[in-house]
Amino acid sequence: MNTVLIRKHAPWLMLLMSGLFVFDAFLFSLSYFANHKPEKLVSAFTYTLNERYKKTDQYLKKLSSQKSEPTFESLSKFSDELEKNYSLFVFKNDLLFYWSDNSIYPDISTSDSLFHSRIIKAGNGLYQIGTKTSEKYTYIISDLIKSDYSYQNEYLSPAFNPVYSITPDFEVKINGDGFPVKDSEGKLLLSLKQQNQTTIYSDKAIAILYLLYLFGFISLIIAIYLIYLKITPLKSYPLLIILFVIDVYIIRATLIYFNIPTSLNASDLFSPVNFAYSSFLPSLGDFFTDSLVTTILFYLIYRIYSISEIKLPENKAVRNLISTGLTSIAVFFFYFICYLLNILINNSSFSLNLSNISEFSVYGIMAYFIIAFILTAFYFISFTIYKRVFLNSGPGIASGIFLMVNLLFYTIGINQGFFVPESTLLLLQGAYFISLILIFSKIILFPNLTSISILVLILTMVSSYSLYINKSKKEKNERKLIALRLSSDRDKMGEFLFADIEKKIQKDSTLERLYQEAWSDPSKEAKCVEYAKSNLFKGYWSRYNIQVTLCFPGKSLQIRPSNYIIGCQEYFSDIIKRLGETTASPSLYFIRESYDASSYMANIPMSNRENGAQNAYLVIELSPKYVPKGLGYPELLMDNSNTARSDMSEYSYSIFFRDELVKNVGEYNYGVNETRELPSPADFIFFDKNGYNHLYHIINKDTRLVISKRNEGLLDKLSPFTYQLVFHIFLILVIFLIYNLRNLGRKRNLDFKTRLQLMVVILVLFASMSIGLTTLINIRNLNDKKNRDMLSEKAHSVLIELEHKLASLDILDKSQKIYLEELLTKFSLVYFSDINLYDINGRLLASSRPQIFDEGLKSELMSAGPYSQLARNKRTLFIDNEKIGNYKYLSAYLPFRNEQNKLTAYINLPYFAREQELRQEISAFLVAFINIYVILTVLAVFISILAGNYLMRPLQIIRNRFSSLNLGRTNEKITYTRKDELGDLINEYNMMVDKLTESAEKLARSERESAWREMARQVAHEIKNPLTPMKLNIQHLRKSWDDKAPDWETRLDKTTQTLIEQIDSLAAIASAFSDFAKLPAPLNKKTELGAIIRNTLSLFNQHPEIKFTFTHPDDNCFVFADEKQLSRVFINLFNNAVQAVPSKQKGQVHIQLLTIENFHRIEISDNGSGIDEEKKSKIFSPNFTTKSGGMGLGLAMVKNIIDNAGGEISFTSEKGSGTTFIITLPVLAE
């Protein structure tokens, strides 16, 4: 009852569900806005900040109240109890005695702010500081508030400590405007300023909102569909589904046009950042929604047409015309899905490169869901259309129409410049069509594993080939852009931004003051230069080496290596005059020294405050940094603001000047005169050579650029196919599982063959996943071991080199910093690794990469763990995992001793085994692994199909033999020679056949005896009937003779006549039983049914009250039978038909002869009185008749003749309407 009620009100329930989803989304938005009001966020931040400070104070009190002297071990134990992002520093007599980590270096000897300021900016973040002094010990606990780096990239990004529930769009101001954050006493600590005044949803909130709105829209679609089913005759007129589709798309277009829901539009998912094509495909989120909605709509079309009975037009031409129109729609949809795939790939900014999984993002996953939706939608609509085409026109004509329509589309597309898929895609469309035809013809069973696998395979090949082709085209276009960037050394963005720098210089009063001081006192020049470099050039300018020179009147420069003296302003003015090119900034010049050496130089006039003269200049030189591959922190030192940077990791390039190689970058080694070998050196041409694809670009008349990319191998080319195939199979398995769970208990279990095939596939997948996971773990472990071994070897090599240079020194300190840095830089270039040198107290002495420490990415303290291992545990080598931001790396530490074996320093080699390289290595493995195992899985499916068919063949034979078992026929045994379980089963079957044959013989014998007894009884009865009147007549005749009756002669004649009639009746009875019991052996020969029926009909011309009609095919209908016996069959049946018609009724007997497949069918219909239901089961039994006279042997004899001819006879009858006898006889095999 509940189910019926739910079905009755389903449309309104779905409408209610749709409204609930939308209402939930609305409530979620309100809740999110309420919880993310700036005032509320700042209030929660303030509370948490003060509570953490209280906890810091508790930690400090606990430390300072300890009676025992603090030791390194006790402090380490205490540090382990601290919550995350708390750090402990302990000073003993103002010297750092212990530190739990090296996030900051709170040097109390140089900074009084630690004791007076609760909030400080130190190193790479903003910290809350708590201090406590107890006798000779000073305890400092730092608490991270927000990390803040001078560089921003995937590893370094500003973020609040997770304990503060505050969005990242807030900026911390120590002294500035914004929402005030105060301590418990009301004193201002800092301010929080929201950069974006509108509330921005988090990624998690966007996902929840989108899903709620999406489910609401899907519920609305289903509700509209159910309403259509309820109020329209959709099942009888399925074309009405078009109105439903139009309604849904109108609603969807309205939502897009009015940007509903507006709460999603500010997210990256619904912005043009990741994807944009047109006003109706403005974002990836819209594309995802549209593809999913279309899939649902096409599924509903597929569903409604699968349960509807479509009446086919009788006119063949009309049917073919409809088929042509339907095929055109299906072909259009194929062209359209290819076009959509083209749009998706070429208009997306995220990576779809499946050969490098490390670049994959959630947007890439969504793109592959879109591809799956598009293919599924095409399957539903094409299956529906091509099935109607097949039913309309048959396989031959349907194939011809398909070819004709494709040729027409291709011709129009080429001539009119419309989109036309690649020829390979058109061939795949043909393979897909042929597969459907085989399915519709039932040559391939559907649905089963084989047919589904074929369709999935073909459609996946369509999407993967489209991905491969369009990805190649997109890559070549991007390479052209890279060529244009490399062709120009000019940094247009930098030139534009420098105009702001110039304005800041003119308005910076501090810089002006420092400049004036340096003008008066040259010893203060370094302070002015340092201020200019650190305050003016941040972020974007990190890609340049900055050199600042103060040019005062009369100042001279000593130019190395010739050591000649030249005026400062004269020197720089000469360079600008000879090599400078003007830029967008008035004082900035682009300096081109050669084909590959360029820089920028700014000559900014500075006025004298006393007399206003502008005869002094601030000269700024900007030269691009060069970071050797594999050296140090290259991934950390890349800034996202550097928009001009291109990813060149997959490319090599070279510059040729007058056909001579002058620069070679990357792994490909170019020939010295390679450009001379080009046959037709046009601009922007691509060519293949030595396993690489090369782009040739003409920069100017003398300079050429070649950018090369390694050609993809077979596995790389297969990766889009294999990954998508695995993804599509996974989706199908999920749908299959959901469907079977939904229909649990209502559906028949899978057959043995399918279970066997699925078992083999599951076993292969399980084995492949287990092996793959194990191999991935081993790769990571081996990679870690390799890196550790390499780092250990490199560290010892550096140690040996430094011992040669520094072992003679008794002490190392910061006074030797310049020399040490030069030495470390030299060795870092040799060993391709940064090198840091710490003193015996764990403070930085020198580094080959001081920028890391200068920018606050690391403090000058040595990591606490390694320091403890080397200084206290006396380890000779310690390799630790360290981290800067989200960038993890290995770091080796060794003690450095001089010739007297005295410890003088600690050597540190941070080994930045580039995570990108590891990810690429894992991606390469996965590409190879998945390709191999997809092939193995396909082979497993194929083998399982063969094995299933092989193993199932005996079982199928047994099943077929069981179904054909018949007591009245000879049952054939099964021949099987193997001695196994199937052999035992077949032996049991054969034994059963023997027993069944024996039982059949006994039953037949019993039936024959019973039949003869019944026959004897019937014969006796039939003979007894005429004997009784014969006896009475003879008795009457004797009495007349005895009585001397006068009319005795008359009585004699009458009696004689009666006796003769009865004797004739007895003879007829004897003949009838003789004919039934001893039918002559049939003389079978080639016999034409039409001729026999016509000859038999000629015998019934004496029945004018009966109208006989005979329809037959034009061709002869031959059978292998006895012509005379067939004639007796038709005489009997025609005679029964005539006798079945009541005397006062106009009789009609229709005979129809037709051929169906391998049988001839004869239907003999009359309009007689019909046969009663209770008599139908006995109609072919001997001695049964429906007539008042006769023995009931005619139809029994007819059945006997038809059975002997290998045919069958049956009938249908309706009381009062007539009877139809149906005879089927096998067609004569030529």
Buried (B, 14 or more C-beta within 10 A) or exposed (E): EEEEEEEEEBBEBBBEBBBBBBEBBBEBBEEBEEEBEBEEBBEBBBEBBBEBBEBBEEBBEEBBEEEEEBEBEBBBEBBEEBEEBBBBBBBBEEEBBBBBBBBBBBBBEEBEBBEEBBBBBBBBBBBBBBBBBBEEBBBBBBBBBBBBBBBBBEBBBBBBBEBBEBBEBBBBBEEEEBBBBBBEEEEEBBBBBBEEEEBBBEEEBBBBBBEBBBBBBBBBBBBBBBBBBEEBEBEEEBEBBEEBBEBBBEBBEEBBEEEEBEBBBBBBBBBEBBBBBEEEBBBBBBBBBBBBBBBBBBBBBBBBBEEBEEEEEEEEEEBBBBBBEBBBEBBEBBBEBBBBBBBBBEBBEBBBBBBBBBBBEEBBEBBBBBBBBBBBBBBBBBBBBBBBBBBBBBBEBBBBBBEEBBEEBBEEBEEEEEEBBEEBBBEBBBBBBBBBBBBBEEEBEBEBBBBBBBBBBBBBBBBBBBBBBBBEEBBBEEBBEBBEBBBEBBBEEBBEBBBEBBEEBEEBEEBBEBBBBBBEEEEBBEEBBEBBBEEBBBBBBBBBEBBBBBBBEEBEBEEEEEEEEEBBBEBBBEBBEEBBEEBEBEBBBBBBEEBEEBBBBBBBEBBBEEEEEEBBBBBBBBBBEEBEEEBBBBBBBBBBBBEBEEEBEBBBBBBBBEBEBBEBBBEBEBBEEBBEEBEEEEEEBEEEBEEBBBBBBBBEEEBBBBBBBBEBBEBBBBBBBBBBBBBBBEBBBEEEEEEEEEEEEEEEEBEEBBEBBBEBBEEBBEBBEEEBEEBBEEBEEEBBEEBBEBBBEBBBBBBEBBBEEBBEBEEBEEEBBEEBBEBBBBBBEEBEBBBBBBBBEBBBBBBBBBBBBEBBBBBBBBBBBBBBBBBEEEBEBBBBEBEBBEBEBBBBBBBBBBEEEEBBBBBBBBBBBBBBEBBBBBBBBBBBBBBBBBEBBBEBBEBBBEBBEEBBEBBEBBEEBEEEEEEEEEBEBBEBEEEEEBBEBBBEBBEBBEEBBEEBEEEEEEEEEEBEEEBEEBBEEBEEEBEEEBEEBEEBBEEBEEEEBEEEEEBBEBBEEBBEEBEEBBEEBEEBBEEBEEBEEBEBEEBBBBEBBEEBBEEBEEBEEBEBEBEBEEEEBBBBBBBBBBBBBBBBBBBBBBBBBEEEEEBBBBBBBEBEEEBBBBBBBBBBBBBEEEEBEBBBBBBBBBEEEEBBBBBBBBBBBBEBBEBBBEBBBEEEEBBBBBBBBBBBEE
